[in-house]
Amino acid sequence: MSSSSTVAGADAPTPSKTPSKRRRSHVDSTSRFEAYNRLQGAAVAFGETLPIPEIVAVGGQSDGKSSLLEALLGFRFNVREVEMGTRRPLILQMVHDASALEPRCRFQEEDSEEYGSPVVLASAIADIIKSRTEALLKKTKTAVSPKPIVMRAEYAHCPNLTIIDTPGFVLKAKKGEPENTPDEILSMVKSLASPPHRILLFLQQSSVEWCSSLWLDSIREIDPAFRRTVIVVSKFDNRLKEFSDRWEVDRYLSASGYLGDNTHPFFVALPKDKGNVSNDEFRRQISQVDSEVLHHLREGVKGGFNEEKFKSSIGFGRLRDYLESELQKKYKEATPATLALLEQRCNELTSELARMDSKIQANSDVSHLRKFAMLQAASISNHVGALIDGAADPSPELWGKTTVEERSRSGIGVWPGITADVNPPNATLRLYGGAAFERVLHEFRCAAYSIECPSVSREKVANILLAHTGRGGGRGITEAAAEIARAAAKSWLAPLLDTACDRLAFVLGSLFDLALERNRSHDSECGIKGEDMDGYVGFHAALRCAYNRFIGDLAKKCKQLVRHHLDSVTCPYSQVCYFNDSYSKVLELSDTSSASHDARRDQENIPPEKNAQETTPGKAAETRDVLRESHITIPETPSPDQPGDAAYGVVKKELGICNDMGPRKRASRIVGNSKNSDNARLQNGVILFGSGERSGSPYSDICVSAAQHFARIRGVLVERGVTSTLNSGFLTPW
């Protein structure tokens, strides 16, 4: 950025300008500057981004940025040389006020456009900056923050200028800071300096050669041609003693070969006396240093220097005038675009206010609200139905759940009474809607078939069996086994049914949020404004509560229905446990006696043999037990050669009760109408029951028969009643 011609024009006003015109121009510039300052403060407070011309000061931590800011303000605020080490930008709004004989400094409140009370002591400014920085970094738990601190300074000896002071570049983090602090500072400064409406004020010490500059390349990344960069060589007085001839000074001042022909840096030196001096003395020292630098270049260097070319870029006074005039020029150039942007924002705000006003008026129209409420509820219901029927929108990867996630989020971790993991097919896939519903049903089947008839103590069997013996009749063992199986089914299968209903209710309850997302996406794709019900928090809460209550009622009714099925198959009058001749005749009423029909009937609900491993464990064999009937002969007198427990183990394995992954054999059934056999065994059972060491004892027979009855009850309940009931109970209402 060329500086010489601009400053020269600013220093020598044209004769055509009368004093009245100059005064009017000054008033316009001051008003324009004040308006931009107010815009800047409002933008910071409300997080807005406005293309306001601003000066961003960048440089190393010890390159003199703080000293330059003090010189521009006209007073020193860091008298005690507090190591501010700020990690936040500082927006310094300097306002020239001829009536402010003493500086009036105020800090803008955090997250507000209001300014606090004036700072009485200028020496407290550094402490406030440091404390505000530490408080924000502690709150955000970060090493640096791009949120700026805004300070407004009104003073008779400062220019109308706004500068954003950035944290200084560092090579190594301070003690206690993260190691990546230097990178974070560099990244933040680049983001602050990147907007094209900002002027970069880059400071570098005179003792650093251009070829070895640490940060010049970083500035080139932001502004490659230095079109909006003002380069300042600070602490210029440290370099003066190295010059002896004119050509040395001119070559250094031109910075040829490094900055380009159109870039002319400023060379500034400031007072080194850091004592507690008055503001007037501080400003006098600044002017004195400028004069001493020029005097040394003229008198201390042989041949002097090229004043015509370089005088306008030497001294703090020249830099201050240039920055003020350049910023005013940028303000004037940006005024049309800024006004257009403000007008656009005003129009947007007006439209938003009009929309809100129409919504407020619509609140009084009950029919209008009822219409849109019904449309919203109907839309949500339709989307829930689509999700149940099968949909892949929204993304299952984001909205679906695996079986483990369903268990965790529903609060139902395990199936009651089952210690082993129940992993249905597709357990690791993220599913929702109808697919997740079917997976839970399959998981219920797996859980149900993994439960076997629990072992029964001899005392319990004895109490049931001897009571039947006392009442007479020929079906004592069969009745006792059936009663034991019914009790076990009620105790072990009832909690599974409740858990299945709760899991299915959770799957359906999760569809409300998915339906909302589908509704928003659909409205967005179709260009429909679904904002008629936006903001009605009470309505949305009521709609969600109604949905949850509806799902809860469905779950409650389904629990009652499946419990009714359980009571039906476990009641004493149920024929599930008895496979006598009369029950066989009832099963055969559907056909006369054709062999082909018998074959088809036997294969009902049984998958092909090659796919036996793909069905639910234990399901195939037990379904055959319900629909087929075979007979084994039970001897009236138990054989003393075979232990009762061993015989029970053999029969149990044939029933498929143990967790054997191999092919299961057909389970044999005990004929319940053999009165003579039951009577004979009951007569002997009074004597042999207690030992249980001989095969064919009443205890072992009852255990085997109870296991068979339990399997029949479970198969009929799971395959014939519960699955269809849960489907119809939960899904039909939709």
SULMO-V349246 format. One record per residue. N is the residue number from 1. SS is DSSP state (A for helix, B for strand, O for the rest). PHI is phi as a letter, one per 20 degrees, with the letter a starting at -180 (* if undefined). D_CENTER is the distance of its C-alpha to the mean C-alpha in Angstrom with 1 decimal. Layout:
<<N	SS	PHI	D_CENTER> <N	SS	PHI	D_CENTER>>
//
This chain:
<<1	O	*	45.8> <2	O	f	49.5> <3	O	d	50.5> <4	A	f	54.3> <5	A	f	55.2> <6	A	f	52.6> <7	A	f	53.9> <8	A	g	57.5> <9	A	f	57.0> <10	A	f	55.4> <11	A	f	58.2> <12	O	d	61.0> <13	O	f	60.7> <14	O	f	62.9> <15	O	f	66.2> <16	O	f	65.4> <17	O	e	62.8> <18	O	f	64.6> <19	A	g	63.6> <20	A	f	62.3> <21	A	f	60.1> <22	A	f	58.7> <23	A	f	58.0> <24	A	f	56.3> <25	A	f	54.2> <26	A	f	53.2> <27	A	f	52.2> <28	A	f	50.1> <29	A	f	48.3> <30	A	f	47.7> <31	A	f	46.3> <32	A	f	44.1> <33	A	f	42.8> <34	A	f	42.1> <35	A	f	40.3> <36	A	f	38.0> <37	A	f	37.4> <38	A	f	36.3> <39	A	f	34.0> <40	A	f	32.5> <41	A	f	31.9> <42	A	f	30.3> <43	A	f	28.0> <44	A	f	26.9> <45	A	f	26.4> <46	A	d	24.4> <47	O	m	22.4> <48	O	e	24.6> <49	O	d	25.8> <50	O	d	29.5> <51	O	f	31.9> <52	O	e	34.1> <53	O	g	36.5> <54	B	b	35.8> <55	B	d	37.1> <56	B	d	34.8> <57	B	e	36.6> <58	B	c	35.6> <59	B	q	37.4> <60	B	f	37.7> <61	O	f	37.4> <62	O	d	41.2> <63	O	e	42.3> <64	O	n	43.3> <65	A	f	40.6> <66	A	f	41.0> <67	A	f	44.7> <68	A	f	44.5> <69	A	f	42.4> <70	A	f	45.0> <71	A	f	47.8> <72	A	f	46.2> <73	A	f	45.8> <74	O	n	49.4> <75	O	b	48.7> <76	O	e	47.3> <77	O	d	44.3> <78	O	d	43.7> <79	O	f	47.2> <80	O	e	46.3> <81	O	l	44.4> <82	O	f	41.2> <83	O	f	38.8> <84	O	f	36.0> <85	O	l	33.9> <86	O	f	31.4> <87	O	d	28.0> <88	B	c	27.3> <89	B	f	29.1> <90	B	c	32.1> <91	B	e	33.2> <92	B	d	36.9> <93	B	e	38.5> <94	B	e	42.3> <95	B	c	44.5> <96	B	f	48.2> <97	O	c	49.9> <98	O	f	53.7> <99	O	e	53.9> <100	O	e	51.5> <101	O	f	54.0> <102	O	d	51.5> <103	O	f	47.8> <104	B	d	45.4> <105	B	d	41.9> <106	B	c	38.9> <107	B	d	35.2> <108	B	f	32.6> <109	O	f	30.5> <110	O	f	26.8> <111	O	l	24.7> <112	O	b	28.1> <113	O	e	30.8> <114	O	e	33.5> <115	B	d	35.5> <116	O	f	36.6> <117	O	f	40.2> <118	O	f	42.2> <119	B	e	42.2> <120	O	f	45.8> <121	O	e	46.1> <122	A	f	45.1> <123	A	f	44.7> <124	A	e	41.7> <125	A	f	39.6> <126	A	f	38.6> <127	A	f	37.7> <128	A	f	35.5> <129	A	f	33.6> <130	A	f	33.2> <131	A	f	32.0> <132	A	f	29.5> <133	A	f	28.0> <134	A	f	27.8> <135	A	f	26.3> <136	A	f	23.4> <137	A	f	22.8> <138	A	f	22.9> <139	A	f	20.3> <140	A	e	17.8> <141	O	l	18.9> <142	O	c	19.8> <143	O	e	23.2> <144	O	c	23.5> <145	B	b	22.1> <146	B	e	22.9> <147	B	f	23.2> <148	B	e	27.0> <149	B	e	29.7> <150	B	d	32.2> <151	B	c	35.8> <152	B	d	38.7> <153	B	c	42.2> <154	B	d	45.3> <155	B	b	48.5> <156	O	f	51.8> <157	O	d	51.8> <158	O	d	48.3> <159	O	e	47.7> <160	O	e	45.3> <161	B	b	42.5> <162	B	c	38.8> <163	B	c	37.3> <164	B	d	33.8> <165	B	e	34.4> <166	O	d	31.8> <167	O	g	31.3> <168	O	f	34.0> <169	B	f	33.5> <170	O	c	34.0> <171	O	e	34.7> <172	O	b	33.6> <173	O	f	31.2> <174	O	f	32.9> <175	O	f	33.3> <176	O	n	30.2> <177	O	e	27.8> <178	O	f	25.5> <179	O	f	27.4> <180	O	e	25.3> <181	A	g	26.1> <182	A	g	28.8> <183	A	f	26.5> <184	A	f	23.9> <185	A	f	26.9> <186	A	f	28.2> <187	A	f	25.0> <188	A	f	24.6> <189	A	f	28.3> <190	A	f	28.2> <191	A	f	25.4> <192	A	f	27.6> <193	A	e	30.8> <194	A	f	29.6> <195	O	g	30.0> <196	O	f	33.5> <197	O	e	34.6> <198	B	d	34.6> <199	B	e	37.7> <200	B	e	37.3> <201	B	d	39.7> <202	B	e	39.8> <203	B	d	41.8> <204	B	b	43.5> <205	B	f	46.3> <206	O	f	49.8> <207	O	f	50.2> <208	O	e	47.6> <209	O	f	49.1> <210	A	f	47.3> <211	A	f	47.4> <212	A	d	45.5> <213	O	f	43.0> <214	O	f	39.7> <215	O	d	37.6> <216	A	f	39.6> <217	A	f	37.8> <218	A	f	34.5> <219	A	f	36.0> <220	A	f	37.4> <221	A	f	34.0> <222	A	e	33.1> <223	O	c	36.6> <224	O	g	38.7> <225	O	d	41.9> <226	O	l	41.6> <227	O	f	42.1> <228	O	c	40.1> <229	B	d	40.6> <230	B	d	43.1> <231	B	e	44.1> <232	B	c	45.7> <233	B	e	47.7> <234	B	e	47.6> <235	O	l	50.2> <236	A	f	52.8> <237	A	f	55.7> <238	A	f	54.8> <239	O	d	55.8> <240	A	f	59.0> <241	A	f	61.3> <242	A	e	60.6> <243	O	e	62.2> <244	O	c	66.0> <245	B	d	66.7> <246	A	f	65.5> <247	A	f	64.1> <248	A	f	61.8> <249	A	f	60.4> <250	A	f	60.1> <251	A	f	58.4> <252	A	f	55.8> <253	A	f	55.3> <254	A	f	54.8> <255	O	l	52.1> <256	O	f	53.4> <257	O	n	51.8> <258	O	c	48.3> <259	O	d	47.1> <260	O	n	49.0> <261	O	f	52.1> <262	O	e	50.3> <263	O	d	48.3> <264	O	c	50.4> <265	O	f	48.7> <266	B	e	49.7> <267	B	d	51.5> <268	O	c	51.0> <269	O	c	52.4> <270	O	c	51.7> <271	O	g	53.7> <272	O	e	53.3> <273	O	f	54.6> <274	O	d	51.7> <275	O	f	54.0> <276	O	e	53.6> <277	O	d	55.4> <278	O	f	55.5> <279	A	f	53.6> <280	A	f	56.8> <281	A	f	57.8> <282	A	f	54.4> <283	A	f	54.8> <284	A	f	58.4> <285	A	f	57.3> <286	A	f	54.9> <287	A	f	57.7> <288	A	f	60.1> <289	A	f	57.8> <290	A	g	57.6> <291	A	f	61.4> <292	A	f	61.9> <293	A	f	59.7> <294	A	f	61.7> <295	A	f	65.0> <296	A	f	64.2> <297	A	f	63.4> <298	A	e	66.6> <299	A	d	68.9> <300	A	e	67.4> <301	O	d	66.8> <302	B	f	69.7> <303	O	n	69.8> <304	O	m	66.9> <305	O	b	64.0> <306	O	f	63.4> <307	A	f	62.9> <308	A	f	62.9> <309	A	e	59.8> <310	A	d	57.9> <311	A	f	59.0> <312	A	f	56.4> <313	A	d	53.6> <314	B	d	55.0> <315	O	o	54.3> <316	A	f	51.6> <317	A	g	53.4> <318	A	f	53.1> <319	A	f	49.4> <320	A	f	48.7> <321	A	f	50.8> <322	A	f	49.2> <323	A	f	45.6> <324	A	f	46.6> <325	A	f	48.4> <326	A	f	45.7> <327	A	f	43.0> <328	A	f	45.3> <329	A	f	45.9> <330	A	f	42.2> <331	A	g	41.8> <332	A	f	44.6> <333	A	f	43.3> <334	A	e	39.8> <335	A	g	41.1> <336	A	g	41.4> <337	A	f	37.9> <338	A	f	36.5> <339	A	f	38.4> <340	A	f	37.3> <341	A	f	33.6> <342	A	f	34.2> <343	A	f	36.1> <344	A	f	33.2> <345	A	f	30.8> <346	A	f	33.5> <347	A	f	33.8> <348	A	f	30.1> <349	A	f	30.2> <350	A	f	33.4> <351	A	f	31.9> <352	A	f	28.9> <353	A	f	31.4> <354	A	f	33.5> <355	A	f	30.7> <356	A	f	29.8> <357	A	f	33.5> <358	A	f	34.0> <359	A	f	31.2> <360	A	f	33.0> <361	A	f	36.3> <362	A	f	34.8> <363	O	f	34.0> <364	O	e	37.8> <365	O	e	38.2> <366	A	f	37.5> <367	A	f	38.4> <368	A	f	35.9> <369	A	f	33.0> <370	A	f	34.2> <371	A	f	34.3> <372	A	f	30.8> <373	A	f	29.6> <374	A	f	31.5> <375	A	f	30.2> <376	A	f	26.5> <377	A	f	27.3> <378	A	f	29.3> <379	A	f	26.6> <380	A	f	24.0> <381	A	f	26.8> <382	A	f	27.7> <383	A	f	24.2> <384	A	f	24.1> <385	A	f	27.5> <386	A	f	26.5> <387	A	f	23.7> <388	A	f	26.3> <389	A	f	28.8> <390	O	p	26.5> <391	O	b	23.9> <392	O	c	21.5> <393	O	c	19.6> <394	O	f	16.6> <395	O	g	15.9> <396	A	f	16.5> <397	A	f	14.6> <398	A	e	11.3> <399	A	d	12.7> <400	O	f	15.5> <401	B	c	16.1> <402	O	e	18.7> <403	A	f	21.5> <404	A	f	20.2> <405	A	f	16.8> <406	A	f	18.8> <407	A	f	21.1> <408	A	f	18.5> <409	A	f	16.5> <410	A	e	19.8> <411	O	n	21.4> <412	O	d	24.3> <413	O	f	24.4> <414	O	c	27.9> <415	O	e	30.7> <416	O	f	33.4> <417	O	n	36.4> <418	O	c	34.9> <419	O	e	34.2> <420	O	f	33.6> <421	O	f	30.4> <422	O	d	30.4> <423	O	d	28.7> <424	O	f	29.5> <425	O	g	29.5> <426	O	m	26.2> <427	O	f	24.4> <428	O	e	22.0> <429	O	e	21.2> <430	O	e	18.1> <431	B	c	20.0> <432	O	b	19.8> <433	A	m	22.5> <434	A	f	26.1> <435	A	f	25.4> <436	A	f	23.5> <437	A	f	26.3> <438	A	f	29.0> <439	A	f	27.3> <440	A	f	27.4> <441	A	f	31.1> <442	A	f	31.9> <443	A	f	30.2> <444	A	f	32.4> <445	A	g	35.5> <446	A	g	34.8> <447	A	f	34.4> <448	A	f	37.5> <449	A	f	39.6> <450	O	e	38.7> <451	O	e	40.4> <452	O	d	44.2> <453	O	f	46.9> <454	O	f	46.9> <455	O	f	50.1> <456	O	d	52.5> <457	O	f	54.9> <458	A	f	58.7> <459	A	f	59.2> <460	A	f	56.9> <461	A	f	58.7> <462	A	f	62.0> <463	A	f	61.4> <464	A	f	60.4> <465	A	f	63.0> <466	A	f	66.0> <467	A	f	65.2> <468	A	f	65.4> <469	A	f	68.7> <470	A	f	70.2> <471	O	e	69.6> <472	O	n	71.3> <473	O	n	70.2> <474	O	d	69.7> <475	O	c	65.9> <476	A	f	65.0> <477	A	f	62.9> <478	A	f	61.1> <479	A	f	60.4> <480	A	f	59.2> <481	A	f	56.9> <482	A	f	55.5> <483	A	f	54.9> <484	A	f	53.1> <485	A	f	50.9> <486	A	f	50.1> <487	A	f	49.2> <488	A	f	46.9> <489	A	f	45.2> <490	A	f	44.5> <491	A	f	43.2> <492	A	e	41.0> <493	A	e	39.9> <494	A	g	39.1> <495	A	f	35.9> <496	A	f	34.7> <497	A	f	35.2> <498	A	f	33.3> <499	A	f	30.4> <500	A	f	30.4> <501	A	f	30.3> <502	A	f	27.4> <503	A	f	25.4> <504	A	f	26.3> <505	A	f	25.5> <506	A	f	21.9> <507	A	f	21.7> <508	A	f	23.1> <509	A	f	21.1> <510	O	f	17.8> <511	A	f	19.2> <512	A	f	19.0> <513	A	f	15.4> <514	A	f	16.2> <515	A	f	19.4> <516	A	f	17.7> <517	A	f	15.6> <518	A	f	18.9> <519	A	f	20.8> <520	A	f	18.8> <521	A	f	19.0> <522	A	f	22.7> <523	A	f	23.5> <524	A	f	22.0> <525	A	f	24.0> <526	A	e	27.1> <527	O	m	26.9> <528	O	e	27.0> <529	O	e	25.8> <530	O	e	24.1> <531	O	e	24.1> <532	O	f	27.1> <533	O	d	25.2> <534	O	f	22.3> <535	O	n	22.5> <536	O	e	24.4> <537	A	f	22.2> <538	A	f	25.0> <539	A	f	25.6> <540	A	f	22.1> <541	A	f	22.1> <542	A	f	25.6> <543	A	f	24.7> <544	A	f	21.9> <545	A	f	24.4> <546	A	f	27.1> <547	A	f	25.1> <548	A	f	24.2> <549	A	f	27.9> <550	A	f	29.1> <551	A	f	27.2> <552	A	f	28.6> <553	A	f	32.1> <554	A	f	31.9> <555	A	f	31.0> <556	A	f	33.8> <557	A	f	36.3> <558	A	f	35.4> <559	A	f	35.9> <560	A	f	39.3> <561	A	f	40.2> <562	A	f	39.4> <563	A	f	41.2> <564	A	f	44.1> <565	A	f	44.2> <566	A	f	44.1> <567	A	f	47.0> <568	A	f	48.9> <569	A	e	48.9> <570	A	d	49.6> <571	O	f	52.4> <572	O	f	55.9> <573	O	e	57.0> <574	O	f	54.5> <575	O	e	56.2> <576	O	f	53.3> <577	O	e	55.0> <578	O	d	58.5> <579	O	d	59.7> <580	O	e	63.3> <581	A	f	65.6> <582	A	f	65.0> <583	A	f	61.2> <584	A	f	61.9> <585	A	f	64.1> <586	A	f	61.4> <587	A	f	59.0> <588	A	e	61.8> <589	A	f	62.5> <590	A	f	60.2> <591	O	b	62.7> <592	O	f	66.4> <593	O	a	66.4> <594	O	f	65.4> <595	A	f	64.3> <596	A	f	61.8> <597	A	f	60.1> <598	A	f	60.0> <599	A	f	58.3> <600	A	f	55.6> <601	A	f	55.2> <602	A	f	54.8> <603	O	e	52.0> <604	O	f	50.0> <605	O	m	46.2> <606	O	d	47.0> <607	O	f	45.3> <608	O	g	47.5> <609	A	f	48.6> <610	A	f	46.8> <611	A	d	43.5> <612	A	f	44.1> <613	A	f	41.3> <614	A	e	38.7> <615	O	e	39.4> <616	O	f	38.1> <617	O	g	39.9> <618	O	n	43.2> <619	A	f	42.9> <620	A	f	45.6> <621	A	f	48.3> <622	A	f	47.8> <623	A	f	47.9> <624	A	f	51.2> <625	A	f	52.4> <626	A	f	51.8> <627	A	d	53.7> <628	O	d	56.4> <629	O	b	59.2> <630	O	c	61.2> <631	B	c	63.7> <632	O	c	64.7> <633	O	e	67.8> <634	O	d	67.4> <635	O	f	70.6> <636	O	f	72.2> <637	O	d	73.0> <638	O	f	70.2> <639	O	e	71.1> <640	O	f	71.6> <641	O	e	70.8> <642	O	d	67.0> <643	O	f	64.7> <644	A	f	62.7> <645	A	f	59.3> <646	A	f	59.8> <647	A	f	60.7> <648	A	f	57.6> <649	A	f	55.5> <650	A	f	57.1> <651	A	f	56.6> <652	A	f	53.0> <653	A	f	52.2> <654	A	f	53.9> <655	A	f	51.7> <656	O	m	48.5> <657	O	f	47.4> <658	O	f	46.6> <659	O	e	43.5> <660	O	d	45.5> <661	O	e	43.7> <662	O	f	47.0> <663	O	f	48.7> <664	O	e	49.8> <665	O	e	53.3> <666	O	f	54.4> <667	O	e	54.5> <668	O	e	57.9> <669	B	d	58.6> <670	O	e	61.1> <671	O	f	63.6> <672	O	e	63.7> <673	O	d	67.2> <674	O	e	69.3> <675	A	f	71.1> <676	A	f	73.6> <677	A	f	71.1> <678	A	f	68.9> <679	A	f	72.0> <680	A	f	73.3> <681	A	f	70.1> <682	A	f	69.7> <683	A	f	73.2> <684	A	f	72.5> <685	A	f	69.0> <686	A	f	70.4> <687	A	e	71.9> <688	A	e	69.5> <689	O	f	66.2> <690	O	f	65.8> <691	O	f	66.2> <692	O	m	64.0> <693	O	e	65.4> <694	O	d	67.0> <695	O	f	65.5> <696	O	m	65.6> <697	O	f	65.4> <698	A	g	64.1> <699	A	f	61.0> <700	A	f	59.9> <701	A	f	60.8> <702	A	f	58.8> <703	A	f	55.7> <704	A	f	56.0> <705	A	f	56.6> <706	A	f	53.7> <707	A	f	51.3> <708	A	f	52.6> <709	A	f	52.3> <710	A	f	48.7> <711	A	f	47.7> <712	A	f	49.4> <713	A	f	47.7> <714	A	f	44.3> <715	A	f	44.9> <716	A	f	46.2> <717	A	f	43.4> <718	A	f	40.5> <719	A	e	42.1> <720	A	e	44.2> <721	A	d	42.5> <722	A	f	39.0> <723	A	g	37.2> <724	A	f	38.8> <725	A	f	38.4> <726	A	f	34.6> <727	A	f	34.3> <728	A	f	36.6> <729	A	f	35.4> <730	A	e	31.7> <731	A	e	31.8> <732	O	g	35.1> <733	O	g	34.1> <734	O	f	31.6>>
//
